[in-house]
C-alpha cells in the first residue's frame, strides 16, 4: 500500500482520494479515525506522529509515503511545533529506512524561505533566512533539511514539495480564517502585493506526480519544488473572491503595513504574557503575509515532475462557491 500521514486532513484526504481513484491500496495514519475515509476502503491506523513505534508500524509493507502530517501555522507553543514537525518527520524518515520504504514525498511550505520581506518569482535556489519569523517556519525548514539529506543519501529516495496557501472545498484553514474575521478585516498596505495560492486538487496531484517521477528517475531524490497555481494574484483580490464565493461582501477599509505589524507585536506580547488560549487576532507574520509579495517560479516542477495546475483559480472559485452553497453553515 501507499501510506499517507495525516490522511484525514485537508491535503492528506485529497491525496487519498486520488490514489484510490487510480487503483492504489492506501493506508492512512492519523491521530483519530476519519469516517469520511471509510467509503473509500482505506486502511486506517491511529497513532501519534511523534511516537516512533507507531510510525514504524504504519510504514510496514509500504512502498511510498506521502508525509502531510504537521502542526499548522501561524501560532502555538514552540515545543508543539518541534514535536510534530521535527520529531515527527525524523520518525517518518527513520521508519522508512527500517522498513525499506523506497520513496518519501514530504509536504513542506514556502514559509521556509519567507522572512517577512517580498519574494517575487523566486526559485528553489533561494536560501533559508538567517532568522525565521515563526516556529512553524523554523520547524518546517528543519524537517525539510532532514528530508533533503535523507534523499541525497538515497535512503529513502525523497522529494519535498512546497505548495503555497492550499484552498478549496472543505478547506479547514485558509478560507475559514478569512470568514471568521470577515467583519473585522481591513486591507493591509496598498493591496497590490501578488501572492501564489494552490487549489487542493492541484496540490494533491503534485504529490502523486512527485512519487511517480521519483520511481522513474531516482536522480531527482533530495530535490525541492515550489507548487502553486502558476498565476499570481493580488492578495486582497483573492480574499475578496473567497468572501464572494461564500456570499460575503468584500473587505472595506485599510490600514498601513506598519500599523498592522505593530498591532501584531502587541497582540503577541499580550497572548504570551497572559498565556491566552487560541490565536491572537493579529501577528507580525500574518501582517507580513498579507502585505508582502510572495509568489514563486514553478518552472522546475513543470519540467521535472510534469506538474501543470489543471484546475485554474477561476474554476476553483466556482467549485468553492458551489460547495459553500451546499454547506451554508460553513459560510
C-alpha positions, 0 to 999 in steps of 0.5 A, a space after each residue: 500500500 501507499 501510506 499517507 500521514 495525516 490522511 484525514 486532513 485537508 491535503 492528506 484526504 485529497 491525496 487519498 482520494 486520488 490514489 484510490 481513484 487510480 487503483 492504489 491500496 492506501 493506508 492512512 495514519 492519523 491521530 483519530 479515525 476519519 469516517 469520511 475515509 471509510 467509503 473509500 476502503 482505506 486502511 486506517 491506523 491511529 497513532 501519534 506522529 511523534 511516537 516512533 513505534 507507531 510510525 514504524 508500524 504504519 510504514 510496514 509493507 509500504 512502498 511510498 509515503 506521502 508525509 502531510 502530517 504537521 502542526 499548522 501555522 501561524 501560532 502555538 507553543 514552540 515545543 508543539 511545533 518541534 514535536 510534530 514537525 521535527 520529531 515527527 518527520 525524523 520518525 517518518 524518515 527513520 521508519 522508512 529506512 527500517 522498513 525499506 520504504 523506497 520513496 518519501 514525498 514530504 509536504 513542506 511550505 514556502 514559509 521556509 524561505 519567507 522572512 517577512 520581506 517580498 519574494 517575487 518569482 523566486 526559485 528553489 535556489 533561494 536560501 533559508 533566512 538567517 532568522 525565521 519569523 515563526 516556529 512553524 517556519 523554523 520547524 518546517 525548514 528543519 524537517 525539510 533539511 532532514 528530508 533533503 539529506 535523507 534523499 541525497 543519501 538515497 535512503 529513502 529516495 525523497 522529494 519535498 514539495 512546497 505548495 503555497 496557501 492550499 484552498 478549496 472545498 472543505 478547506 479547514 484553514 485558509 478560507 475559514 480564517 478569512 470568514 471568521 474575521 470577515 467583519 473585522 478585516 481591513 486591507 493591509 498596505 496598498 493591496 497590490 502585493 501578488 501572492 501564489 495560492 494552490 487549489 487542493 486538487 492541484 496540490 494533491 496531484 503534485 504529490 502523486 506526480 512527485 512519487 511517480 517521477 521519483 520511481 522513474 528517475 531516482 536522480 531527482 531524490 533530495 530535490 525541492 519544488 515550489 507548487 502553486 497555481 502558476 498565476 499570481 494574484 493580488 492578495 486582497 483580490 483573492 480574499 475578496 473572491 473567497 468572501 464572494 464565493 461564500 456570499 460575503 461582501 468584500 473587505 472595506 477599509 485599510 490600514 498601513 503595513 506598519 500599523 498592522 505589524 505593530 498591532 501584531 507585536 502587541 497582540 503577541 506580547 499580550 497572548 504570551 504574557 497572559 498565556 491566552 488560549 487560541 490565536 491572537 487576532 493579529 501577528 507580525 507574520 500574518 501582517 507580513 503575509 498579507 502585505 508582502 509579495 510572495 509568489 514563486 517560479 514553478 518552472 522546475 516542477 513543470 519540467 521535472 515532475 510534469 506538474 501543470 495546475 489543471 484546475 485554474 483559480 477561476 474554476 476553483 472559485 466556482 467549485 468553492 462557491 458551489 460547495 459553500 452553497 451546499 454547506 451554508 453553515 460553513 459560510 
